[in-house]
Amino acid sequence: MGLADASGPRDTQALLSATQAMDLRRRDYHMERPLLNQEHLEELGRWGSAPRTHQWRTWLQCSRARAYALLLQHLPVLVWLPRYPVRDWLLGDLLSGLSVAIMQLPQDLLSRLHCYHSTLGLAYALLAGLPPVFGLYSSFYPVFIYFLFGTSRHISVGTFAVMSVMVGSVTESLAPQALNDSMINETARDAARVQVASTLSVLVGLFQVGLGLIHFGFVVTYLSEPLVRGYTTAAAVQVFVSQLKYVFGLHLSSHSGPLSLIYTVLEVCWKLPQSKVGTVVTAAVAGVVLVVVKLLNDKLQQQLPMPIPGELLTLIGATGISYGMGLKHRFEVDVVGNIPAGLVPPVAPNTQLFSKLVGSAFTIAVVGFAIAISLGKIFALRHGYRVDSNQELVALGLSNLIGGIFQCFPVSCSMSRSLVQESTGGNSQVAGAISSLFILLIIVKLGELFHDLPKAVLAAIIIVNLKGMLRQLSDMRSLWKANRADLLIWLVTFTATILLNLDLGLVVAVIFSLLLVVVRTQMPHYSVLGQVPDTDIYRDVAEYSEAKEVRGVKVFRSSATVYFANAEFYSDALKQRCGVDVDFLISQKKKLLKKQEQLKLKQLQKEEKLRKQAGPLLSACLAPQQVSSGDKMEDATANGQEDSKAPDGSTLKALGLPQPDFHSLILDLGALSFVDTVCLKSLKNIFHDFREIEVEVYMAACHSPVVSQLEAGHFFDASITKKHLFASVHDAVTFALQHPRPVPDSPVSVTRL
């Protein structure tokens, strides 16, 4: 009994649900309302233009709440730091910051300062043409500034190889290798280069702060996800190639500019027989250890309270093994070497160099922002938060501006360090602050502890952590299935960045992406619509087999807005889809009408000649006969045109031309988001051309902003009024069926569905 009682209510509820579902499927929805054109809709809804909001007025408002909001907006650390989950995030940020800081060392320093002239090594400072210690300065001041002002939780700001090469090209052009033809004054040359680089950093910072304050971050909207992923994948390939010489222990010449990556790969292949076995083995062992640790972290993710810090353990272990076994002397393995200690006081930039640096500074500012925001967007999507592009510009700008005053060169986001910061458990910019403080400690005191750290180990860490970015190569397969246009953007971005480097590659990618948008709007989907039975819904007759065209009415729609780039294509597609050669009919009609005019003119000339020859009396006798013969001709014409509504002989049927099988054309303009002058002229031409072939034109489903733009462009006049514009396609179809020919000032009718 209990089971039966328990199951009874459930069965009853299921039966009621099934009955309600059947009733819902059977239910017919009826609607009765006035048939609305735009004029009646404005009267019924009391339409008025929306009040304009002046943004500049809000900018000029001053209050305590607004000042506090601006403070939080431009100093994000005040928002997230008080809510920082210390228990959950601090340990991961601490290990991540230490790993990034230790990894940063060899990217800024060379084993020996005198090696500055023989090889570039891993030192980003040397890539920039500067003494190596300035790379450490660039890893301290900017990182701490970004901690205060940045909005991305995972990117690592500091030296970056591509940025360093761009800075190096500027420093070498303004402070060349030799101050004269006979000798090289290293001290004077280095001082000149430091001044150029720091001044360049200040100028880059000014550009970035200014662009951020005027909200130039909107340019990020043009960096679509396929573009960003293709761009970062190409950057990952560039970083990977840059590490090969350290994995194989090769000394390569410096390449910059277009095709530099290709030249580097060719040189690596050419010098591969010169590889140092000890260096290759060191890199391979470190790489295997890192891969094994990452696999263990993935497998034991649920059991481990926190990931095993593989990078940090590898660095400590590699340093100990290198010191104990003497890898540098026994196997010629390059190590970090001595690290100079101490900080430098702030120095004002040389404003006289601004005019020479302004072009390069703007390029570096834009490229640095593009690199940072691209990686920031990827990490934000991966971890479920947002980055503020305008605030990112301000944060990077302040990092470069203040860093330049303290003798730093321009910085951006490092891909390899960002990946290490994320993969080692970093959750916020606390990791960046810890890394900057650790760099400060190294600069002041602890640098000598990393004297024997092998560079090949750091190269292995970078390559292993590029795995996530290089996996984006699989985007080609997924985009091939999902969207070929996005695949094209990805391929062009990747190829251009590989061949032309990050600066020119980004320009090519954005330009191509915008051109592709224009091309796609030039080739939208055009369709003729039919009515779905017993509904007011109209769909493409080519896609919906049950959708049938309304007899005597042609409904046409474009999937994109109509503007100067596609207005001509819109008109051509309309005439083609309607199945009527409009231009041919108009030209034939004009020819026949012109021929009629010529015949009438000849007849009048002949009559005038007869009048002059016969005199007044004969002319008076012939006049009634001519009138009678003219009446007979008109009667004959009327007999041949029983159905003609224009007995003047100017209709298509009277002229013997084929008539369209529809009397009304309805343009579904629901896809229009704006109209320009070319669109207005194109629409007016459509009205004129179709009226010439006795087809009345109506418009439907225009949005209010578009209607306002039509009014502003003086589109409506005596021949085209708001009565030709309807609230929906069904309203226009119903009106066209009730009025096969245009009837002005027709009464409002009622539509029933």
DOFI-903188 format. One line per 4 residues: their letters; for each residue x, y, z of C-alpha. Coordinates in steps of 0.02 Angstrom, whole numbers. Example, Ala and Ser with C-alpha at 12.3 -4.5 7.8 and 13.67 -1.06 7.14 Angstrom:
BEGIN
as> 615 -225 390 ~ 684 -53 357 .
//
This chain:
BEGIN
mgla> 0 0 0 ~ 139 119 43 ~ 225 95 -126 ~ 61 116 -218 .
dasg> 21 273 -121 ~ 194 342 -155 ~ 188 306 -339 ~ 12 376 -362 .
prdt> 55 562 -346 ~ 207 541 -459 ~ 102 458 -595 ~ -30 593 -581 .
qall> 101 730 -594 ~ 179 649 -747 ~ 9 633 -829 ~ -30 816 -795 .
satq> 139 870 -867 ~ 108 768 -1025 ~ -66 841 -1044 ~ 0 1019 -1024 .
amdl> 134 986 -1155 ~ 3 920 -1278 ~ -107 1071 -1246 ~ 41 1185 -1276 .
rrrd> 78 1102 -1443 ~ -104 1113 -1497 ~ -130 1291 -1440 ~ -154 1421 -1576 .
yhme> -98 1597 -1540 ~ -209 1734 -1611 ~ -160 1915 -1624 ~ -264 2062 -1680 .
rpll> -191 2235 -1697 ~ -191 2380 -1820 ~ -84 2361 -1976 ~ 59 2480 -1938 .
nqeh> 167 2580 -2055 ~ 301 2694 -1984 ~ 187 2845 -1978 ~ 52 2756 -1880 .
leel> 181 2671 -1768 ~ 256 2838 -1718 ~ 82 2905 -1679 ~ 34 2751 -1579 .
grwg> 197 2739 -1483 ~ 223 2929 -1468 ~ 396 2916 -1543 ~ 527 3044 -1502 .
sapr> 714 3051 -1526 ~ 813 2977 -1381 ~ 897 3106 -1269 ~ 1081 3123 -1308 .
thqw> 1206 3093 -1170 ~ 1362 3200 -1170 ~ 1506 3097 -1102 ~ 1613 3250 -1075 .
rtwl> 1489 3313 -946 ~ 1518 3160 -838 ~ 1705 3185 -857 ~ 1689 3361 -785 .
qcsr> 1582 3309 -638 ~ 1671 3316 -471 ~ 1617 3228 -313 ~ 1691 3122 -176 .
aray> 1613 2963 -248 ~ 1680 3000 -422 ~ 1854 3037 -355 ~ 1852 2872 -258 .
alll> 1791 2778 -412 ~ 1931 2854 -518 ~ 2058 2807 -385 ~ 2000 2626 -386 .
qhlp> 1994 2623 -575 ~ 2173 2683 -597 ~ 2245 2596 -444 ~ 2171 2420 -456 .
vlvw> 2280 2353 -316 ~ 2163 2441 -194 ~ 2021 2334 -261 ~ 2094 2159 -263 .
lpry> 2228 2164 -128 ~ 2107 2188 20 ~ 2010 2035 -44 ~ 2167 1931 -70 .
pvrd> 2140 1751 -7 ~ 2302 1730 88 ~ 2274 1549 139 ~ 2233 1491 -38 .
wllg> 2349 1595 -146 ~ 2501 1654 -48 ~ 2605 1495 -56 ~ 2577 1475 -243 .
dlls> 2619 1658 -275 ~ 2775 1643 -167 ~ 2843 1492 -262 ~ 2792 1568 -428 .
glsv> 2878 1734 -389 ~ 3039 1646 -337 ~ 3038 1539 -494 ~ 3010 1688 -608 .
aimq> 3143 1791 -519 ~ 3274 1654 -533 ~ 3225 1626 -714 ~ 3241 1813 -746 .
lpqd> 3425 1819 -696 ~ 3506 1744 -851 ~ 3388 1839 -964 ~ 3468 1998 -899 .
llsr> 3649 1951 -868 ~ 3794 1875 -960 ~ 3921 1763 -878 ~ 4060 1889 -900 .
lhcy> 4048 2072 -939 ~ 4192 2059 -1063 ~ 4088 1933 -1164 ~ 3981 2082 -1213 .
hstl> 4080 2103 -1373 ~ 4092 1921 -1424 ~ 3917 1853 -1401 ~ 3740 1907 -1358 .
glay> 3705 1754 -1250 ~ 3539 1752 -1158 ~ 3556 1928 -1095 ~ 3410 2037 -1146 .
alla> 3508 2188 -1087 ~ 3642 2145 -1213 ~ 3510 2120 -1347 ~ 3464 2300 -1310 .
glpp> 3646 2350 -1331 ~ 3667 2393 -1146 ~ 3779 2333 -1004 ~ 3698 2179 -926 .
vfgl> 3659 2248 -754 ~ 3529 2365 -830 ~ 3426 2213 -873 ~ 3408 2179 -686 .
yssf> 3351 2357 -657 ~ 3221 2331 -793 ~ 3160 2177 -699 ~ 3137 2268 -534 .
ypvf> 3061 2441 -554 ~ 2933 2407 -694 ~ 2874 2244 -614 ~ 2835 2330 -449 .
iyfl> 2746 2473 -537 ~ 2639 2350 -635 ~ 2594 2263 -472 ~ 2511 2426 -417 .
fgts> 2425 2476 -580 ~ 2401 2318 -685 ~ 2239 2219 -707 ~ 2306 2052 -769 .
rhis> 2340 1925 -633 ~ 2460 1815 -729 ~ 2571 1909 -851 ~ 2752 1940 -802 .
vgtf> 2811 2114 -848 ~ 2995 2142 -883 ~ 3125 2114 -1017 ~ 3070 2026 -1176 .
avms> 3184 1968 -1317 ~ 3090 2049 -1461 ~ 3072 2215 -1369 ~ 3256 2209 -1324 .
vmvg> 3304 2184 -1506 ~ 3195 2332 -1557 ~ 3279 2439 -1424 ~ 3449 2375 -1479 .
svte> 3421 2433 -1657 ~ 3388 2609 -1591 ~ 3536 2614 -1472 ~ 3657 2549 -1603 .
slap> 3598 2677 -1732 ~ 3615 2825 -1613 ~ 3767 2760 -1515 ~ 3864 2650 -1637 .
qaln> 3996 2522 -1592 ~ 4141 2640 -1627 ~ 4141 2824 -1583 ~ 4274 2852 -1717 .
dsmi> 4360 2750 -1849 ~ 4514 2705 -1748 ~ 4458 2655 -1575 ~ 4311 2601 -1467 .
neta> 4281 2696 -1306 ~ 4176 2569 -1212 ~ 4137 2679 -1062 ~ 4077 2827 -1165 .
rdaa> 3982 2715 -1285 ~ 3893 2621 -1145 ~ 3847 2785 -1059 ~ 3776 2853 -1222 .
rvqv> 3676 2694 -1252 ~ 3606 2693 -1076 ~ 3550 2873 -1097 ~ 3467 2833 -1265 .
astl> 3379 2678 -1195 ~ 3317 2763 -1037 ~ 3256 2914 -1134 ~ 3170 2796 -1256 .
svlv> 3086 2709 -1108 ~ 3021 2875 -1041 ~ 2952 2922 -1212 ~ 2872 2749 -1234 .
glfq> 2793 2769 -1062 ~ 2725 2941 -1105 ~ 2647 2872 -1264 ~ 2568 2725 -1174 .
vglg> 2499 2829 -1030 ~ 2429 2957 -1150 ~ 2349 2824 -1259 ~ 2275 2741 -1106 .
lihf> 2200 2903 -1041 ~ 2116 2938 -1208 ~ 2050 2759 -1207 ~ 2155 2697 -1352 .
gfvv> 2130 2523 -1281 ~ 1978 2508 -1395 ~ 2102 2445 -1525 ~ 2094 2280 -1431 .
tyls> 1922 2254 -1509 ~ 2011 2231 -1675 ~ 2117 2092 -1600 ~ 1999 1946 -1623 .
eplv> 2031 1782 -1533 ~ 2099 1694 -1690 ~ 2215 1843 -1718 ~ 2276 1841 -1538 .
rgyt> 2303 1653 -1537 ~ 2393 1655 -1704 ~ 2499 1801 -1646 ~ 2548 1722 -1479 .
taaa> 2582 1555 -1564 ~ 2702 1640 -1684 ~ 2782 1732 -1538 ~ 2802 1564 -1450 .
vqvf> 2890 1494 -1603 ~ 3006 1645 -1603 ~ 3047 1619 -1419 ~ 3075 1433 -1451 .
vsql> 3196 1469 -1593 ~ 3287 1599 -1486 ~ 3324 1463 -1356 ~ 3398 1336 -1478 .
kyvf> 3571 1414 -1475 ~ 3575 1395 -1285 ~ 3516 1215 -1293 ~ 3655 1169 -1415 .
glhl> 3786 1288 -1346 ~ 3807 1384 -1510 ~ 3868 1561 -1538 ~ 3758 1644 -1669 .
sshs> 3761 1814 -1749 ~ 3621 1936 -1710 ~ 3477 1947 -1835 ~ 3338 2076 -1833 .
gpls> 3203 2134 -1951 ~ 3100 2034 -2077 ~ 3153 1851 -2104 ~ 3268 1859 -1951 .
liyt> 3187 1700 -1883 ~ 3223 1609 -2046 ~ 3404 1666 -2043 ~ 3422 1609 -1862 .
vlev> 3352 1435 -1901 ~ 3466 1417 -2051 ~ 3617 1469 -1949 ~ 3572 1347 -1809 .
cwkl> 3559 1206 -1937 ~ 3723 1258 -2016 ~ 3817 1262 -1850 ~ 3733 1109 -1774 .
pqsk> 3893 1003 -1791 ~ 3977 1129 -1675 ~ 3857 1088 -1533 ~ 3930 1059 -1359 .
vgtv> 3885 888 -1294 ~ 3886 941 -1112 ~ 3765 1084 -1146 ~ 3646 972 -1246 .
vtaa> 3646 838 -1110 ~ 3616 969 -974 ~ 3468 1042 -1068 ~ 3397 869 -1107 .
vagv> 3407 808 -927 ~ 3329 969 -862 ~ 3190 956 -992 ~ 3152 774 -948 .
vlvv> 3146 815 -762 ~ 3027 960 -793 ~ 2912 854 -903 ~ 2908 714 -774 .
vkll> 2867 837 -634 ~ 2727 914 -738 ~ 2655 742 -776 ~ 2658 700 -590 .
ndkl> 2571 864 -550 ~ 2435 824 -675 ~ 2414 645 -615 ~ 2419 685 -429 .
qqql> 2323 847 -440 ~ 2188 789 -318 ~ 2310 715 -192 ~ 2438 856 -185 .
pmpi> 2396 1009 -79 ~ 2496 1114 -204 ~ 2591 1079 -366 ~ 2771 1021 -352 .
pgel> 2880 1174 -396 ~ 2976 1084 -531 ~ 3059 1240 -604 ~ 3122 1300 -436 .
ltli> 3187 1128 -386 ~ 3269 1107 -556 ~ 3357 1274 -542 ~ 3421 1238 -367 .
gatg> 3474 1061 -413 ~ 3557 1116 -575 ~ 3655 1252 -485 ~ 3716 1128 -354 .
isyg> 3765 996 -483 ~ 3852 1126 -591 ~ 3952 1189 -443 ~ 3994 1014 -379 .
mglk> 4042 939 -548 ~ 4121 1094 -622 ~ 4016 1088 -781 ~ 4087 1251 -847 .
hrfe> 4270 1197 -841 ~ 4251 1011 -877 ~ 4113 1014 -1011 ~ 4113 1196 -1069 .
vdvv> 3936 1225 -1009 ~ 3894 1411 -1003 ~ 3838 1475 -833 ~ 3766 1639 -772 .
gnip> 3927 1702 -693 ~ 3958 1856 -587 ~ 3817 1978 -552 ~ 3861 2161 -511 .
aglv> 3781 2230 -352 ~ 3700 2397 -312 ~ 3569 2518 -379 ~ 3587 2680 -475 .
ppva> 3506 2848 -432 ~ 3366 2917 -541 ~ 3419 3021 -691 ~ 3314 3142 -793 .
pntq> 3290 3094 -977 ~ 3379 3188 -1115 ~ 3238 3285 -1196 ~ 3350 3332 -1343 .
lfsk> 3336 3151 -1402 ~ 3145 3154 -1408 ~ 3138 3213 -1588 ~ 3252 3072 -1644 .
lvgs> 3161 2939 -1543 ~ 2978 2985 -1566 ~ 2945 2866 -1713 ~ 3032 2717 -1635 .
afti> 2951 2754 -1466 ~ 2775 2749 -1538 ~ 2809 2584 -1629 ~ 2884 2504 -1473 .
avvg> 2739 2569 -1367 ~ 2607 2490 -1480 ~ 2701 2325 -1502 ~ 2734 2311 -1315 .
faia> 2551 2341 -1277 ~ 2496 2215 -1409 ~ 2608 2080 -1335 ~ 2548 2114 -1157 .
islg> 2362 2126 -1196 ~ 2368 1971 -1308 ~ 2439 1863 -1169 ~ 2330 1950 -1041 .
kifa> 2172 1908 -1139 ~ 2224 1726 -1156 ~ 2256 1706 -969 ~ 2097 1801 -927 .
lrhg> 1992 1686 -1036 ~ 2078 1535 -961 ~ 2048 1586 -781 ~ 1882 1677 -797 .
yrvd> 1917 1861 -768 ~ 1934 2019 -873 ~ 2077 2138 -909 ~ 2049 2323 -936 .
snqe> 2140 2367 -1097 ~ 2148 2554 -1059 ~ 2214 2525 -883 ~ 2341 2402 -954 .
lval> 2407 2542 -1065 ~ 2420 2657 -914 ~ 2505 2522 -809 ~ 2633 2480 -944 .
glsn> 2660 2665 -977 ~ 2695 2703 -795 ~ 2810 2551 -785 ~ 2912 2616 -932 .
ligg> 2903 2798 -879 ~ 2963 2772 -701 ~ 3081 2634 -756 ~ 3162 2751 -882 .
ifqc> 3199 2877 -745 ~ 3291 2736 -653 ~ 3397 2690 -805 ~ 3286 2548 -870 .
fpvs> 3250 2512 -1052 ~ 3073 2483 -1123 ~ 2988 2325 -1061 ~ 2833 2226 -1099 .
csms> 2762 2056 -1053 ~ 2876 1905 -1067 ~ 2787 1753 -1137 ~ 2904 1624 -1062 .
rslv> 2903 1701 -888 ~ 2715 1725 -894 ~ 2693 1542 -933 ~ 2811 1495 -791 .
qest> 2718 1613 -673 ~ 2553 1530 -716 ~ 2615 1350 -719 ~ 2705 1363 -550 .
ggns> 2546 1411 -459 ~ 2542 1600 -477 ~ 2369 1671 -445 ~ 2395 1860 -439 .
qvag> 2521 1999 -461 ~ 2582 1962 -285 ~ 2694 1839 -377 ~ 2760 1985 -480 .
aiss> 2792 2088 -324 ~ 2885 1942 -243 ~ 2991 1917 -400 ~ 3035 2103 -405 .
lfil> 3083 2103 -220 ~ 3187 1946 -248 ~ 3272 2032 -396 ~ 3309 2179 -281 .
liiv> 3385 2060 -154 ~ 3490 1981 -291 ~ 3547 2151 -354 ~ 3598 2205 -180 .
klge> 3666 2043 -103 ~ 3626 1868 -168 ~ 3678 1875 -350 ~ 3838 1777 -321 .
lfhd> 3739 1622 -265 ~ 3684 1593 -446 ~ 3857 1605 -519 ~ 3857 1422 -576 .
lpka> 3678 1410 -641 ~ 3686 1335 -818 ~ 3600 1436 -953 ~ 3546 1277 -1041 .
vlaa> 3435 1235 -893 ~ 3343 1399 -909 ~ 3324 1371 -1096 ~ 3248 1201 -1057 .
iiiv> 3126 1281 -933 ~ 3073 1408 -1064 ~ 3046 1277 -1199 ~ 2949 1159 -1085 .
nlkg> 2836 1301 -1029 ~ 2802 1349 -1210 ~ 2704 1187 -1227 ~ 2537 1271 -1191 .
mlrq> 2564 1405 -1323 ~ 2631 1286 -1453 ~ 2478 1176 -1428 ~ 2382 1317 -1509 .
lsdm> 2445 1251 -1675 ~ 2298 1131 -1662 ~ 2186 1282 -1688 ~ 2208 1256 -1874 .
rslw> 2114 1091 -1867 ~ 1972 1156 -1759 ~ 1953 1317 -1858 ~ 1949 1220 -2021 .
kanr> 1793 1133 -1958 ~ 1716 1284 -1870 ~ 1752 1440 -1973 ~ 1864 1454 -2126 .
adll> 1871 1644 -2116 ~ 1941 1636 -1939 ~ 2064 1505 -1998 ~ 2123 1625 -2133 .
iwlv> 2150 1762 -2003 ~ 2247 1639 -1894 ~ 2358 1582 -2038 ~ 2395 1757 -2103 .
tfta> 2434 1819 -1927 ~ 2548 1672 -1890 ~ 2639 1679 -2058 ~ 2661 1868 -2056 .
till> 2727 1867 -1878 ~ 2848 1725 -1915 ~ 2916 1808 -2072 ~ 2907 1993 -2025 .
nldl> 2930 1988 -1835 ~ 2808 2048 -1703 ~ 2794 2231 -1752 ~ 2760 2215 -1939 .
glvv> 2668 2051 -1912 ~ 2543 2135 -1798 ~ 2512 2275 -1923 ~ 2484 2152 -2065 .
avif> 2368 2046 -1956 ~ 2257 2192 -1903 ~ 2247 2263 -2080 ~ 2205 2093 -2152 .
slll> 2073 2062 -2018 ~ 1989 2229 -2057 ~ 1996 2198 -2244 ~ 1917 2028 -2218 .
vvvr> 1775 2110 -2122 ~ 1745 2227 -2268 ~ 1750 2083 -2392 ~ 1628 1982 -2288 .
tqmp> 1506 2127 -2281 ~ 1524 2145 -2469 ~ 1467 1967 -2494 ~ 1324 1938 -2371 .
hysv> 1186 1810 -2391 ~ 1043 1873 -2497 ~ 876 1783 -2489 ~ 698 1788 -2552 .
lgqv> 578 1759 -2408 ~ 420 1656 -2402 ~ 285 1643 -2270 ~ 285 1495 -2153 .
pdtd> 107 1427 -2163 ~ -18 1502 -2038 ~ 111 1617 -1960 ~ 178 1793 -1980 .
iyrd> 355 1723 -1995 ~ 453 1740 -2157 ~ 604 1634 -2197 ~ 719 1597 -2344 .
vaey> 625 1490 -2470 ~ 788 1404 -2517 ~ 812 1342 -2338 ~ 633 1312 -2280 .
seak> 537 1196 -2395 ~ 370 1243 -2316 ~ 399 1430 -2332 ~ 303 1489 -2485 .
evrg> 314 1654 -2575 ~ 157 1760 -2562 ~ 75 1773 -2732 ~ 107 1943 -2809 .
vkvf> 231 1996 -2674 ~ 419 1977 -2673 ~ 510 1992 -2505 ~ 699 2020 -2511 .
rssa> 825 2022 -2368 ~ 1013 2045 -2346 ~ 1107 1973 -2197 ~ 1219 2127 -2182 .
tvyf> 1195 2314 -2174 ~ 1195 2410 -2338 ~ 1330 2542 -2355 ~ 1450 2613 -2484 .
anae> 1553 2453 -2500 ~ 1407 2337 -2544 ~ 1263 2449 -2600 ~ 1293 2406 -2783 .
fysd> 1301 2220 -2744 ~ 1138 2237 -2648 ~ 1048 2314 -2797 ~ 1119 2185 -2918 .
alkq> 1072 2039 -2806 ~ 896 2109 -2783 ~ 866 2122 -2970 ~ 940 1949 -2998 .
rcgv> 839 1862 -2861 ~ 677 1942 -2918 ~ 689 1848 -3083 ~ 658 2006 -3186 .
dvdf> 783 2095 -3295 ~ 739 2266 -3228 ~ 870 2363 -3324 ~ 821 2280 -3489 .
lisq> 636 2316 -3463 ~ 671 2498 -3421 ~ 784 2521 -3573 ~ 657 2436 -3689 .
kkkl> 517 2540 -3615 ~ 615 2699 -3644 ~ 653 2648 -3823 ~ 471 2610 -3862 .
lkkq> 410 2769 -3779 ~ 539 2868 -3876 ~ 481 2782 -4035 ~ 300 2829 -3995 .
eqlk> 354 3009 -3966 ~ 441 3011 -4134 ~ 287 2939 -4222 ~ 176 3068 -4140 .
lkql> 296 3205 -4190 ~ 297 3145 -4371 ~ 107 3136 -4371 ~ 95 3314 -4307 .
qkee> 220 3373 -4436 ~ 121 3286 -4573 ~ -42 3366 -4514 ~ 40 3535 -4508 .
klrk> 104 3514 -4684 ~ -70 3464 -4746 ~ -145 3617 -4664 ~ -24 3731 -4749 .
qagp> -53 3650 -4920 ~ -245 3637 -4915 ~ -280 3805 -4842 ~ -398 3853 -4705 .
llsa> -555 3778 -4784 ~ -484 3607 -4821 ~ -401 3604 -4652 ~ -569 3635 -4571 .
clap> -646 3490 -4668 ~ -506 3368 -4627 ~ -505 3404 -4442 ~ -660 3303 -4396 .
qqvs> -599 3156 -4500 ~ -430 3158 -4415 ~ -514 3162 -4247 ~ -625 3016 -4298 .
sgdk> -477 2916 -4361 ~ -384 2954 -4201 ~ -532 2890 -4100 ~ -534 2732 -4203 .
meda> -349 2704 -4171 ~ -376 2729 -3985 ~ -523 2608 -3987 ~ -415 2478 -4074 .
tang> -278 2501 -3947 ~ -403 2489 -3805 ~ -475 2329 -3877 ~ -301 2252 -3878 .
qeds> -276 2307 -3697 ~ -434 2260 -3609 ~ -345 2235 -3441 ~ -235 2387 -3453 .
kapd> -258 2515 -3316 ~ -160 2650 -3407 ~ -246 2684 -3573 ~ -112 2811 -3617 .
gstl> -11 2672 -3696 ~ 140 2688 -3579 ~ 114 2527 -3480 ~ 220 2373 -3508 .
kalg> 72 2276 -3574 ~ 24 2416 -3693 ~ 201 2422 -3757 ~ 205 2234 -3781 .
lpqp> 335 2203 -3646 ~ 329 2060 -3519 ~ 259 2106 -3348 ~ 336 2050 -3182 .
dfhs> 239 1913 -3096 ~ 229 2018 -2937 ~ 155 2188 -2905 ~ 244 2231 -2741 .
lild> 423 2220 -2679 ~ 460 2222 -2493 ~ 635 2257 -2429 ~ 668 2179 -2259 .
lgal> 790 2305 -2182 ~ 800 2226 -2010 ~ 987 2193 -2034 ~ 1028 2376 -2061 .
sfvd> 1126 2451 -1917 ~ 1161 2616 -2005 ~ 1140 2700 -2174 ~ 1256 2815 -2269 .
tvcl> 1227 2929 -2418 ~ 1267 2791 -2541 ~ 1138 2677 -2461 ~ 1007 2816 -2469 .
kslk> 1039 2843 -2654 ~ 1036 2657 -2687 ~ 867 2637 -2600 ~ 795 2784 -2696 .
nifh> 856 2708 -2859 ~ 771 2544 -2813 ~ 607 2635 -2785 ~ 625 2726 -2952 .
dfre> 677 2574 -3054 ~ 542 2456 -2990 ~ 408 2587 -3007 ~ 461 2605 -3188 .
ieve> 413 2423 -3214 ~ 250 2446 -3118 ~ 305 2367 -2954 ~ 275 2463 -2793 .
vyma> 414 2456 -2663 ~ 392 2449 -2474 ~ 516 2437 -2331 ~ 497 2344 -2167 .
achs> 574 2315 -1995 ~ 688 2467 -1987 ~ 763 2506 -1817 ~ 732 2677 -1743 .
pvvs> 912 2741 -1766 ~ 902 2693 -1950 ~ 736 2784 -1969 ~ 815 2938 -1890 .
qlea> 960 2928 -2012 ~ 838 2910 -2158 ~ 752 3069 -2100 ~ 916 3161 -2077 .
ghff> 968 3110 -2253 ~ 804 3180 -2325 ~ 755 3009 -2390 ~ 569 3035 -2365 .
dasi> 483 3153 -2488 ~ 319 3167 -2581 ~ 345 3003 -2676 ~ 424 2902 -2533 .
tkkh> 339 2931 -2367 ~ 337 2844 -2200 ~ 181 2754 -2260 ~ 299 2649 -2367 .
lfas> 391 2592 -2211 ~ 307 2459 -2103 ~ 337 2393 -1929 ~ 359 2214 -1987 .
vhda> 370 2113 -2147 ~ 198 2040 -2117 ~ 122 2214 -2103 ~ 199 2260 -2270 .
vtfa> 140 2098 -2352 ~ -37 2120 -2288 ~ -45 2298 -2350 ~ 27 2249 -2520 .
lqhp> -104 2112 -2540 ~ -243 2234 -2497 ~ -173 2367 -2615 ~ -96 2287 -2771 .
rpvp> -59 2462 -2833 ~ -2 2608 -2724 ~ -149 2698 -2645 ~ -99 2854 -2547 .
dspv> -183 2896 -2383 ~ -262 2723 -2370 ~ -356 2687 -2208 ~ -278 2581 -2073 .
svtr> -332 2401 -2087 ~ -326 2257 -1965 ~ -220 2101 -1981 ~ -274 1937 -1904 .
l> -158 1790 -1875 .
//
